[in-house]
Structures are given as C-alpha cells and as structure tokens.
Amino acid sequence: MIEQYGWSDALRLTFEAHASAGHIPGRIIVQQREANLVATDVGTLSARLSGRLRHEARQAGHPAAGDWVALSANAAEGTATIHAVLPRRTAFVRRAADSAQTVQVIAANIDVVFVVTSMNADLNPRRLERFLAAAWQSGAKPVVVLTKADLCEQPAAQAAEIATQAAGCPVLIVSVRQGQGLGSLMEHILPGETCVLIGSSGVGKSTLVNTLLGEERMATQDIRAGDARGRHTTSYRQLVLLPGGGLILDTPGIREVGLVDADAGLSTAFDDIERLALNCRFSDCGHSNEPGCAVRGALAEGLLDADRWAHFQKLSQELAALGLTKDRMAQEVERRRLAALQRAYRSAKKDLREL
C-alpha cells in the first residue's frame, strides 16, 4: 500500500534502524492538531506522537503532512504511536505568524509546489513573489497556477506579465468551469511524485483537487463578491492519491508566507535583479547613488519595475533582520550556558572549602 504513496528503496534503507526496533513505516496523509492519519501497509491509522517525540517537537516542530514516520501500530483498533520522523528530502516552510523564530512546515517530501492564485481582483504580484521565494527554497519545482481564467478579460496577457516575474518556472492558465488548462496541470503531476497546492483561501485549490479526483471530496466555497477574497474551507492539510498515480496535497489558505533562511530562494525568485547587479561597476554596489549601477540604470530606463525592486529590498531586509534576531538568540543561549557553568563552578569550590 505505501508504495503508492511514494515509498522507495532509498527510504527502506533509511528505515532499517527503525525496523530493527520493531516499528513500521507510514506516511502522514492528514495532518491535524491532536492525531494524524497515517497510510501504512496495515491500513490507514489514527496516530499520536509518543511522549518523547512530543517533547522534542516543542523545539524541532511537529510532523507534517507528507512526512514519513516510524510507528508502532495497533491495527485491530486502527491506532498507532509515532516514534520518529524520517529525514525530509524537501519541505515548504514558513515563519509562523506569531513568532520570528518558529518554523512551520506546510508540506514535506514534495516534488512540485503549485503556487495558486485566481485571476481576479485578489491577484497580487507581490504576494506571488513571496510565495515563489519560499517555493524555490523548498527544494521542489515551483509552478504558477492561475485559476478562474473565466473571470479575467485578458488571461493570456495577464499570464505573460506574471511570467516575467516567475523566474522561468511554468505559468499555467486554468479554468475548471471551462475545462481549460487541466491537461497542462496534469503533466506536472507524475506517478509516485507529490505536489502541494499553496495559495490564499478561495483561489480554487480544493476545486482543483476535486476536479482531478473526479469526485467532490474536498469542501469548497465561492469567493466573496465584495472583495474577491476567499473563505476558509480546507481546515487541515490532506494528501490524496490521484487516479493517475500522482499525489496532491491540499492546504488551508494562507495570506502571507514569512520567509525562513530563504536567501537562495529569494535570489532565484528575483533572478533578473541578481543578474542586473552583476553588471554594476562596483562588486559591492549598494544600488543607491553609486556610479555605474546597473540596477539604478534599469529602473531609470523602465526595464525594471520599481515595485518589484522595492519588494526585493523589503524581503532582503526581512531576511537580514531575521538573521540578526537568530544571532541575538544564539548569543543569549550561550550567555545563559556560561552563567550556569560559572554557578556550578562556584558551588563546587564552596563545597571543597567546607570539606
């Protein structure tokens, strides 16, 4: 059973130590707060974390949809305990909205990230750039999916404009209502590979999954007429097996992706700016008032969109600030460690003097 969810010889080798401990492999197909659904060779089980793993998860994060795990199973009761998470090949992550340090794994062990946005008033190029930076950083292949093309007067022109900002990744035009673009979408979902849908609420992610499945399995709602924004329908992350053998992971809508250690992803998403910077006269050009700045020249000639440049600067500053925050945290942890050692040393000296 788990072969259809992507189990491979390489994973089998990685799992040997866990097999020796009497555990069986499984893949998380539904991620929920308390118990996950895990696909195994003895059926789909409701699995909770072991006490040790729950304690470790406070620092390392909880298992995510798409993770391969080692578990002990009670097949008769349909339950299991997760003891370990196998190393991830790839992962789409974001910084949690309420923390500069907490990393939230949206999807693990993925091959393709479908960055989904609808072709209506909610289409936001800046948000798309942020999503693409995170997608490139994940290690998977990004694909932009422009849904609800029937709501756009000139979808081809809009897609061409988006393509100039997509760093060479495919840009697909899709309309489920008109049956447009579904074949092109399926070309990116290969048997045995895992794809994840990332985007805001109401852009049509669950509708796409239902269409590819050929059945209404995912709950859907229309976007609001007032502001073209969606209502939250998918409340958890779910990995489903498609008739063609591919796997697709539907996720709740997210308005924002806080970048985490995404310098490489940012450079790829803004490859046009990176290439421009190589032509600056000075290698350490700050792109402000330096002579021979290729970036400023492109802005002056209208070859580089000013909003795109401003957003690149904003995201670069965001990552730099996050790096400083991490450095300060590491320094504070080290300070506390040294202080504890000093207290232990002074206590030991005092005990020796009293002997």
C-alpha positions in Angstrom: 0.0 0.0 0.0 2.7 2.5 0.9 4.4 2.1 -2.4 1.6 4.1 -4.0 2.4 6.9 -1.5 6.0 7.1 -2.7 7.8 4.5 -0.5 11.1 3.6 -2.2 14.3 1.6 -1.8 16.1 4.7 -0.6 13.5 5.2 2.2 13.7 1.5 3.0 17.4 1.8 3.7 16.9 4.9 5.8 14.3 3.0 7.8 16.4 -0.1 8.7 17.2 1.1 12.2 13.6 1.7 12.9 12.6 -1.7 11.5 15.1 -3.3 13.8 13.3 -1.6 16.7 10.0 -3.3 15.6 8.5 -0.2 14.1 6.7 0.0 10.7 6.8 2.9 8.2 3.9 5.2 7.3 3.2 8.5 5.6 1.1 11.3 7.1 -1.8 11.9 4.8 -3.9 14.1 7.1 -2.3 16.5 9.5 -4.4 17.6 12.4 -3.7 19.1 15.8 -4.1 16.1 18.0 -4.0 13.0 15.8 -2.7 12.4 12.3 -4.0 10.0 9.7 -1.1 7.8 8.5 -1.1 5.5 5.5 0.6 2.1 6.3 0.7 -1.4 4.9 -1.8 -2.4 7.6 -4.3 0.3 6.7 -4.9 4.0 7.5 -4.3 4.6 11.2 -5.0 7.4 13.6 -1.6 8.2 15.0 -0.5 10.3 18.0 3.1 11.3 19.0 5.0 9.3 21.6 5.7 11.3 24.8 9.4 11.6 23.8 8.6 12.8 20.3 6.0 15.3 21.6 8.6 16.8 24.0 11.2 17.0 21.1 8.6 18.6 18.8 8.4 21.6 21.0 11.8 22.6 19.6 12.1 20.7 16.3 8.4 21.1 15.2 5.7 18.6 14.8 5.5 16.0 12.0 3.8 17.5 8.9 1.7 16.3 6.0 3.9 14.3 3.7 6.3 13.2 6.4 7.5 9.6 6.5 7.3 8.3 10.1 8.2 5.2 12.2 5.4 3.9 14.3 4.1 1.1 16.5 0.6 0.1 15.3 -2.5 -1.4 16.8 -4.2 -2.4 13.5 -7.1 -4.0 15.3 -8.1 -0.7 16.9 -6.9 1.4 13.9 -4.4 3.4 16.1 -0.7 4.0 16.2 2.1 5.8 18.0 4.6 7.9 16.1 8.1 7.4 17.4 10.3 9.1 14.8 10.2 11.3 11.7 12.5 10.3 8.8 14.7 13.0 7.3 12.9 15.2 4.8 14.0 15.4 1.1 12.3 18.7 0.7 9.9 20.9 2.7 7.8 24.0 2.1 8.2 26.1 5.3 7.2 29.5 6.5 7.8 31.5 9.6 4.9 31.3 12.0 2.7 34.4 12.1 3.2 34.9 15.8 6.9 34.2 16.1 10.1 35.3 14.4 11.8 32.0 15.3 9.1 29.3 15.0 9.3 27.5 11.7 6.0 25.9 10.4 6.4 23.0 7.9 3.4 23.2 5.5 4.3 20.2 3.4 7.2 17.6 3.5 8.8 15.4 0.9 7.3 17.2 -2.1 8.4 17.3 -5.7 6.3 20.2 -7.1 4.8 23.3 -5.5 1.8 24.7 -7.2 1.6 28.3 -6.3 -2.1 29.0 -6.9 -3.8 32.4 -7.4 -7.0 33.3 -9.1 -7.2 35.7 -12.0 -9.5 38.3 -10.3 -9.1 41.3 -8.1 -7.2 39.2 -5.5 -4.3 38.7 -7.8 -1.3 40.2 -6.0 2.1 40.1 -7.8 3.9 41.0 -4.6 2.4 38.1 -2.6 3.2 35.8 -5.6 6.8 36.8 -5.4 7.0 36.0 -1.7 5.3 32.6 -2.3 7.7 31.8 -5.1 10.8 32.6 -3.0 9.6 30.1 -0.4 8.7 27.6 -3.1 12.2 27.8 -4.7 13.8 27.5 -1.2 11.8 24.3 -0.5 13.9 22.2 -2.9 10.8 21.3 -5.0 9.9 22.6 -8.5 7.6 25.7 -8.5 4.7 26.0 -10.9 2.4 29.1 -11.0 -1.3 28.1 -11.5 -3.6 31.0 -12.5 -7.1 29.8 -11.7 -10.6 31.1 -12.6 -9.4 32.4 -16.0 -13.0 32.8 -17.0 -13.2 35.8 -14.6 -10.4 37.6 -16.5 -10.9 39.6 -19.7 -7.4 39.0 -21.0 -6.0 35.9 -19.3 -3.1 35.4 -21.8 -1.8 39.0 -21.3 -2.1 38.7 -17.6 -0.2 35.4 -17.6 2.5 36.8 -19.8 3.0 39.6 -17.3 3.2 37.2 -14.4 5.7 35.0 -16.4 8.1 37.9 -16.4 8.3 37.7 -12.6 8.2 33.9 -12.3 12.0 33.3 -12.7 11.4 30.9 -15.6 9.0 28.5 -13.8 5.9 27.4 -15.8 2.8 29.6 -15.6 -0.4 27.8 -16.3 -3.9 29.3 -17.1 -6.7 27.2 -15.7 -10.5 27.4 -15.6 -12.3 24.5 -14.1 -15.6 25.9 -15.2 -14.5 25.9 -18.8 -12.2 22.9 -18.6 -9.2 24.9 -19.6 -5.6 24.1 -18.7 -6.3 20.9 -16.7 -4.3 18.7 -19.1 -1.2 21.0 -18.8 -1.6 20.8 -15.0 -1.7 17.0 -15.0 1.6 17.0 -17.0 3.3 18.2 -13.8 1.8 15.5 -11.6 3.8 12.4 -12.3 3.1 8.9 -10.9 4.7 8.5 -7.5 5.5 12.2 -7.1 4.0 14.5 -4.5 2.6 18.0 -5.3 1.3 20.6 -2.9 -1.1 23.4 -3.5 -0.2 26.7 -1.9 -2.2 29.9 -2.0 -4.9 32.1 -0.4 -8.4 31.0 0.5 -10.9 30.9 -2.3 -8.4 30.7 -5.2 -9.7 27.2 -6.1 -7.2 24.8 -4.6 -9.9 22.3 -3.3 -11.9 22.7 -6.5 -8.8 21.7 -8.5 -8.3 18.6 -6.3 -12.0 17.6 -6.7 -11.7 18.0 -10.5 -8.5 15.9 -10.7 -10.1 13.3 -8.4 -13.4 13.2 -10.4 -15.4 13.5 -7.2 -16.4 16.1 -4.6 -14.2 15.0 -1.8 -12.9 18.5 -0.6 -15.3 21.1 0.8 -15.4 24.3 -1.4 -17.0 27.8 -1.2 -17.2 30.6 -3.6 -15.1 33.8 -3.2 -16.8 36.8 -1.7 -18.3 39.1 -4.2 -17.4 42.2 -2.2 -13.6 41.9 -2.1 -12.8 38.9 -4.3 -11.3 37.1 -1.3 -12.0 33.6 -0.3 -13.5 32.0 2.8 -11.5 29.3 4.7 -12.8 25.9 3.6 -10.0 23.4 4.0 -9.2 23.3 7.7 -6.3 20.8 7.6 -3.6 19.5 5.3 -4.6 16.4 3.3 -2.6 14.3 0.9 -4.7 12.4 -1.7 -3.9 9.8 -4.3 -5.0 10.7 -7.8 -6.2 8.2 -10.3 -3.1 8.6 -12.4 -0.8 7.6 -9.5 0.4 11.1 -8.5 -0.2 12.6 -5.1 -1.5 16.0 -4.4 -1.6 17.8 -1.0 -4.3 20.4 -0.4 -3.6 23.0 2.3 -5.7 25.7 4.1 -5.4 29.1 2.5 -2.6 31.3 3.7 -2.4 35.1 3.1 1.2 35.5 4.0 4.4 33.5 4.0 7.1 34.6 6.4 10.4 33.6 4.8 12.9 31.5 6.8 16.5 31.1 5.7 15.4 31.7 2.1 18.4 33.6 0.7 18.8 31.1 -2.1 15.1 31.1 -2.9 14.9 34.9 -2.9 17.9 35.0 -5.3 16.2 32.6 -7.7 12.8 34.3 -7.5 14.4 37.6 -8.3 17.0 36.2 -10.7 16.5 39.2 -13.0 17.7 41.6 -10.3 20.6 39.3 -9.4 21.7 39.3 -13.0 21.4 43.1 -13.2 23.6 43.5 -10.1 26.4 41.5 -11.8 26.7 44.4 -14.3 27.3 47.1 -11.7 30.6 48.8 -11.9 31.4 48.0 -8.3 31.1 44.5 -6.9 29.9 45.9 -3.5 27.4 48.3 -5.1 24.6 49.3 -2.7 22.3 50.3 -5.6 21.7 53.8 -4.3 23.9 56.6 -5.6 27.0 54.7 -6.8 28.2 55.5 -10.4 27.7 52.7 -12.9 24.9 51.0 -11.0 23.1 48.7 -13.5 20.1 48.3 -11.2 19.5 52.1 -11.0 20.0 52.3 -14.7 17.4 49.7 -15.4 15.0 51.5 -13.1 15.6 54.8 -14.9 15.0 53.2 -18.3 11.9 51.4 -17.2 13.4 48.0 -17.7 13.0 47.1 -14.0 9.6 47.6 -12.3 10.0 49.9 -9.3 7.5 48.0 -7.2 9.3 44.7 -7.8 12.6 46.3 -6.8 11.1 47.8 -3.7 9.7 44.4 -2.8 13.0 42.7 -3.3 14.6 45.2 -0.9 11.9 44.6 1.6 12.3 40.8 1.5 16.1 41.1 1.7 15.8 43.4 4.8 13.3 40.9 6.3 15.7 38.0 6.0 18.7 40.2 7.2 16.7 41.2 10.3 15.7 37.6 11.0 19.3 36.6 10.8 20.2 39.3 13.4 17.4 38.1 15.6 18.7 34.5 15.4 22.3 35.7 16.2 21.0 37.6 19.3 19.1 34.5 20.4 22.1 32.3 20.0 24.2 34.7 22.0 21.7 34.8 24.8 21.6 31.0 24.9 25.4 30.9 25.1 25.4 33.6 27.8 23.0 31.5 29.9 25.0 28.4 29.4 28.2 30.0 30.6 26.4 31.6 33.5 25.1 28.2 34.6 28.7 26.7 34.3 30.1 29.5 36.4 27.4 29.0 39.1 28.2 25.3 39.1 31.9 26.0 39.4 31.4 28.4 42.3 29.2 25.9 44.1 31.8 23.2 43.7 34.6 25.4 45.0 32.4 26.3 48.0 31.8 22.6 48.8 35.5 21.9 48.6 36.3 24.7 51.0 33.8 23.3 53.5 35.4 19.8 53.5 
